[in-house]
Amino acid sequence: MLGFSFLRRRHERTGFILYGAAVAAARLPVLYQALGVPDTLDGRFDCVGVHVALLIRRLRALPAQEAGRRAAQRAGPALAQAVFDAMFSDMDTTLREFGLDLGVGKRVRAMWEAFHGGALAYDGPLEAGDVGALAEALERNVWRGAAPEGAAVALAEWVMAQDAALQRAEPAGLLAGRAAFLGEADWRGRAGAVRAGGGAGLVAEGAR
């Protein structure tokens, strides 16, 4: 029992660290200034949700890749759950800090449903490497309507690149709380020069 309690606390700490890395990646200015993500409370929540979904997707895949190691088999799904819990603990706190204590439970539930729906919508296109289908899913979930011309494709290419970086990450690093999200410089170096256009009609070259 004591060992289980210690393991759970360790996963909670690591989950918060990994969640923090996802938030940092989702706050990069390039997403809002160049790739056209709405710079609103909803837009930022949805962008965090995209990056957390990528991280959870990678963590849940760890058992299949580390089948010979029992600790990794337990840790992958447990860390995925810890990241999820960290996200919604943070959302609950944020809503209360905004003075939205009344009905916060319903708001968090709506956010959970939005996150879960988005994560499911992204998974298939990511598995298939289908930028077009991923762009459509992002347009529905991040813009919640029509995106500026080219913005959804640009964001889809960003998401594909982030997913590939996480898939390349060493399991031991992830289990220790080291996420492998690309920074803005990494993205520009990988994709080539991003054409400035006020967030509209902007597609990163070389990312396909």
N, C-alpha and C positions, 0 to 999 in steps of 0.2 A: 504493500500500500504506500509506504514512504517513497519507494522507488518510482511508482507511478506518479505520485504527487510532484516529485522533483522533475520528472520528465515533462509533465504538463506545464509546470512553471517555466521550464527552459524553452519549450515550444512557444509559450505565450510571449516571452521576451524576444525570441528570434522572429516570431510573427510580426511583432511591432516594428522591428528593425527592417524587415523585408517590406512591410507596408510603407514605411517611411521612404524607402528607395523608390517604390512605385509612385508615391506622391511627388517626389522630387522630379522624376522623369516626366510626370504629367504636368508639371508646372513650368517646363522649359518654355521660354518666350517664343521659340520658333513655332511651336504648335499654334499659338494665337496670332502671331504677327505675320507668319509666312504660310502656314498650312490651313488657316481659316477657321480653326476651332472657335466657336462663340466664346468670347471672354465675359461670361456671365456665371452666376452661381450654378445654374444648371449645366452649362457647358463645361465648367471645371469639374463638377461632380462626375459627369459622364466621361470626361477624359481620364480622371482617376480610375473610374470603373473599368475602362478599357485596359489600362496598364495592370491593374490588380487582376483582371481576368486572365491576362497573359501569364502573369506570375503563378496564379493558381493552376492554370493549365499545365505549366511546366512542373510544378511540384507534384501534382497528381500523377504525372508520368514517371516519377522516380522509381516506384516499385518495379515496373516492367524492365527498367534499365539496370536496376540494382537487385535483381531477383535473388542473388546469392547472399545477400546481406540482410539479416532480419531487422537490424536497427534501421536501415534505410527504408525497408518495406513499411515499417511503422511510421517513420518520420515524415515521409512525403505527404501522405494524406493528412497527417496530424498538423503539419506546418501549413498546408493549404487551408485547413479549417482555422488555424490561428491567425493567418493573414486576413481571412474573411471576417473573423471576430474583431480583429483590430480595426478594420475599416469601419464597421458599423458601430463600434464603440466610439470611434472618432466622429462619425456622423451625428450620433446622438448628442455628444458633447457640443459639437459645433452648433447644432440647432438650438440647444439650450442657451448657448452663449449669445445667439441672435435674439434671445428673448421669446423663443417659440415653444416654451414648456407645454403649453396647452395643445393637446393633440399630437405631441411629438411621436408617440407610438405609431399612429396612423401614417405620419410622414415617413418615418423610418421604414415601415412596412412597404410603402409605395416605392421608396428608394431601393429596397431589397428586390422588389419585383422587377424594377427597371434594370437593375444590375444583372439579375439572373437571366432575364430575357435577352439582354445584350450579349452576355457570355455565351449563351446557347447559339445565338445568331452568328457569332464570330467563329465558333469552333469549326464548323463544316468548311467554310471558305479557307480558313488557315490550314486545315488538313489537306485540302485540295490545291493549295497555292493559287486560289482564284481571286485575283485582285479586284476584278469587276464585281463579283458577288460580295466580297468584303466591303467594297465601297458602298454598295447598296445598303448593307446592314448598318454601316457606320452613319450613313445619311439618315436612316430612320431613327437611330438611337442617340446620336450626338447632336445632329441639327434638328431632329424631330420634325422634319419637313424637308423642303428643298434646300440643298447646300449651294453655296456659290459655285459657279462653273469650275470644275477641275479640283475643287477642294476635297471632295470625298475620296477621289482617286489618290490624291497626294497623301491624305491621312492614311489610306489603306496601305500605301507603299511604306509609310513610316511604321505602321503596325506590323506589317510583314517583316520588316527589318528588325524590329524589337523582338518579335517572336523568334526569329532565327538566332539572334544573339542569346536569348535565354535558352534555346534548345542546345546551343553550343556550350553553355556554362557547365562547369564541372559540378557534379552532384555534391561533392564534399563542400564546395564553396557555398552552394545554396543552403545546405543543411546548417552551415555555420553563420548564415545571415548575410552572405555576400551575393547580391543580385547583380546581373550583368546587363543592365539597361544601357543602351547607347546614349551618349551625350550629344549635344548639338554638333560639336566638332566631328564626332564619329559619324554622325548621319551625313553631314556635308561631305566628309571625306569618302564615304561609301557611295552616296547617291550622286555625287557631282554637284555642281553649282545649282542652287535652287533659284529659279527665276522669280524675281520680285514682281508682285502684281497686286499688292494690297490684300492678299489672301484669296483673290478670285482668279480663276483660270490658271492656277499654279499647280504644276505637276513636277515632282522631283525626277530628274533624269537619271537613268542608269540603275534604278532600283528594281526594275522588273527582273 
